[in-house]
Amino acid sequence: MPVEEPAPGLLRIRLPLPYELNHVYVHLVRRQDGWMLIDTGLGDAACTDLLDESLIEAGVQWRDIRDVFLTHTHPDHVGGAREILKRTEARLWMSEGERHWLHHHSPTAHAADWFVPVVTAAGASAAEVEIMDSAFDSVRHVFQPLEPDRLLYGGETISTTIGPLETIHTPGHAAGHLCLYQRGRRLLLSGDHILTNITPNISWISGRDMLGEYHDSLDRVAPLEVDEILPSHGKPFTGLLPWIADSKRHHEERCQMICAALNGGGRTARDILPALWDRDFNAWNLRFALFEVLAHLEHLARRNRVRPIGGTSPDEGRILYWENVP
């Protein structure tokens, strides 16, 4: 069964995902009055069944889970939240940034009303827009408003039997992503902020420099003394500072590749994709790739390295071209 114990009172459970990235890890940490579940998995039948079996293996009952902590509200982390909260009546902990994002992009806020204009302006064809929006239908139900019992901003301390966990605000991959740090054990639960062997997808959010925020977040965790990193995808690993250096180098190289792709004149974000990836994209990866390029273009524009032609923002509802600044 997929239950590991990195430390006494800390459990790590691998849950399945029906995507190219085929798993997500959730964690259980013991507190004085029960357990805190860190993230929930996707919440589909396969994920819920395996979580059920894993809890039995670990000797944890649903009623023993007194708290649910969300690193962020992407579907593979928040999808099971409503059902788990219903089963456990646990207290919900999440960041103000993720609470705000979830309310703004929930079905009641008409998620497609912001998504379709953005990817259309990015240069996706009508057929591509349709397949991306259809793929999103499978998880659209996940994006419902959640009201936390504990609203977090970073800098809070959560008491546990493995020692206090410090919350660290690390936006970039998500609007209000949180990591958890146990100082005495030099242990970082990194969520999707820092991943094994890969750098996370950087979100594009209107009006924000998410790549710049991600770099700032890396700088926020860099001074921490960390012997082991427990990510949400991939195995535990070491080497925080080399990983941060490699990630920053990767994103600067990607920025340079985007500028090189614009040397021939104005291009849409969709036009730039082949310069960065020599592959065909399924609906989900096309969505991730477009938003990754938009985040990098926003970052470059704020540093006066590129500029948009015929508009000022990808969410203006027109095809938006980009060029290098002379």
N, C-alpha and C positions, 0 to 999 in steps of 0.2 A: 504493500500500500504506500501511497506517496506522502508519508508523514516523516519529516526529519525533525531533529531536536538540536538546533545550533547551540543552545544553552539550556540549562534546567529552568523550566518555566517559560520557554520560548519554543513554539512549534512552527514549522514551515510546511505548507501543504500545496502540492502541485495540482492544479485544476486544468481541465482540457478547454481549448478554444477551437472553433471550427474555421480557423484562418491559417494563412501561411505561417504566422507566428502562433504555434499550436498549443501554447500553455500560458498560464499566469500563476504566480505564487501568491497565496494569501498567508497571513501569519496570525498566530494566536499567542498572546502574552498574558501571563497570569497576573492578576491584581488581587488585592486583599479580599474583595467580595466576589470574585469570579474571574472570568476571562474577558479580554478585549480582543475582538476579531479585527484585524487590519486588512481592509478591502474585502470584497465579497465574491469575486468572480463574475462571470457573465450572467448567471442566473437561469440558464436554460436547463433542460432536464439532465443532460450529461454532467454538467457542472454541479448541479444540486445533488444528484445521486452520489457523486464521488465525494462531495463535501460531507454528506450524511455518513458514508462509510468511513471516512477519515476521522470524523469526530468519534465514532464508535471505537475505532482502533486506538485513538488517543485517550479514551475514557472520559470524554467531555460530552455532556448533554447540552441540548439547545438552551435549556433554562440556566445553564452555567455561564452562558455568554451574556454579560451584563453591559458591555459597551461595544459599539461598532465604530471604527475609525476609518475614514476615507482619505487616502493619499490624494486622490483626485476623482473626477466623475466621468472618466471615459467608460464606455460600456463594459469592458472586461474587468473593471474595478468596482463599478457601482450597480451592475445589472441585477445582482441578487439582493440588493439592500432592502427593498420593500418587503419581500417575503421573509428575509431573515429578521428584520425588525418586528414583523408580525409574529413570528415564531417565538422570539426571545423577549420582546418588550424592552429591548436594550436601549441605552442612551446613545444617541448619534452624535459623533464628533466630526466636524468638517470645517474647512477654511471658509472665510467670508468670500474670497475670490471665487471658489467653486460654487458656493451657494448662489451667488449673484449670477454666475455664468449659467447654472442649471435653470434658474428661474427665467432668465432671458431667452434661453434656447429650448425650453420645454415645448411640447406639442401645443400648449395653450398660447405660446408665443409664435406659433406657426413657423417651425424650424425651416421648412422648405422656402419660406419667403425670404430668408437671408441667404440660404445656401445656393439656390439656383442663380440668382443674379451675380454672386461672387464668382462661381466657376464659369459662368457665361462670359463675364468680363475678362476672366483669365484666358479666354480663347478656346475653351472646350467646345467641341461640336455639340449639336443638339442631341445626337445619339449618345455621346459620352455623358452629357448631363443627365440623360434619361437613365442610363445604366447605373451611374453613381447614386442618383436619387433613389432608384429602385433597391439597390443594395442597402442603402441606409434605412429603408423601410423595415428591415428585419430587426433593427435595434432602436427604432424611433420611440418605441414605448418606454425605453429605459429613461429617456430624458423627461422626467417629471419632477416638479419642485419637491425638494426635501427640506424640512425645517429641523436643523440640528438642535440638540439639547446643549451642546457645547460648541460655540462659534470660535474659531481659531484664527489667529493672525500671524503666528510664528513667534517663538520666544516663550511659549507656555511649557510647563513641566507636568508630565503625567506620571503618577506614582505607579510602580509595578514591582513585582517580587524580584526582577532582575536588576532593579535600580531605576532611578528616574529616567524617563524618556523625554528628551527635549525636542520640541517641534521647530522645524526650520522651514521658512517660507521660500520655496524654490520654483517660481513660475518660469515658463519657457515651453515645456512640453504641454502644459495645461495652465489655465489662467491663475489658479491658486494652489498649485501643487505643494504638498508638504512632505518632507522627509522626517524621520525620527532618529535621534542620536542618543546612544547610551554611552555616556562619557567614561564611566568606570571600566566597562568592558571594551571600550574603543570600537564600538559596533555601530554601523550606519545602516538603517533600513531605508533604502534609497528610492523605493517605488519605481517610477519610470524615469526619474531624473538622471540616474546613472545606471547603465545596463551592461551586462557581460558582452564584451567583444563588439558591441555596436553603440552608436550614438542614437538617442531617441529622436523620433519625429518632432520637429518644432512646429507648433501650431501657428497659423495666421489668425490674428484677431484684429478687427477693424480698429484703427486708432492707436495701436500699440506696437512697439518694436519688440516682438517676442524673442527674436534671436539675441538682441541686446539684453533683454531681461534674463535669458538663459545664461549668457556669459556672466552676468552679475550674480546669478544664483550659484554658478560654479565657483565664483570667487568667495561666495558666502560659506561654502562647505570646505574650501581648500585649506583653511587654517586648522580644521579639526584633526585631532589625532585619531586615525582610523586604522585598525588592524584587519577588519573584515567588513565587506560590503555585502548586504543581502538585498539583491534587486528583485523586482517583480517578475522579470523574465530572465532566465538563465541561471547558472549556478553561482553560489557565493564566490567572491574573488577578493584579491588584495591589490594594492597599488593605486591609491586614490589620486595622488598628484600626477603620476605619468598618464593616467586615464584622462584627467582634466586637460593636460597639455595636448594629448592626442586629439581630444574632441575639439578644442579651440583651433588646432591646426587644420582639422578636417573641414570645419565651417569656413575658415578663411580660404582654403583651397576651393571650396564650392563657390564662394563669392567671386574668386578670380575666374573660375570657369564660366560663371554667369556673365561677367563682364566681357570675357572673350567671345561668348556667344552673341553678344550685342555689338560686336565690332562691325558687323555687316549692315547695321541699321536697326530700325525699330523691330522688336519682336514681342509677341505675347508671352505670358508665363508658359502656356502650352507649347509654344514654339521652342522654348528653351529646354524642355525635358530631354530630348535625345542627346543634348550636349552633356548631360549629367548621368544618364542611365541608358545603357545599351540593352534594352529589354522591352518586352511587351508588358503592359500593365493590365491586371484585372481591375474591376471597378473600385475595390477598396484601395489598392496601391496607387491607382491614378489619382484618387482623392488625396491621399497622403502626399504624393509627389507634387501636385499642384499647390497645396497649402505650404509645403516646404519651400518651394520656389518663391511663392508670394511673401513668405516670412523673410527670406533672404533679400528679395528686392526691396522690401520695406526697410530693412536694416541698411542696405546700401544707399537707398535714397536719403535716409536721415544723415548719412555721412557724405552726401553730395558726390557720390560715385556714379549713380544712375538717376534717371528722372522719368516720370511717366509722360506719354504723349497723348493729348486729347482727353485728359481727365486728371483727377488728383488722387483717386482711390479705387481699389478693385471692387468696391461695393456700390459704385455709382450706376451700375446697370448698363454700361456700354463696353464694347471691346476696348481693352486698354493695352496700349503698346508701350514698350520701354526702350530707352536708349542710354548709352553712356553719356556722362557729362563731359564735354570737351575739356 
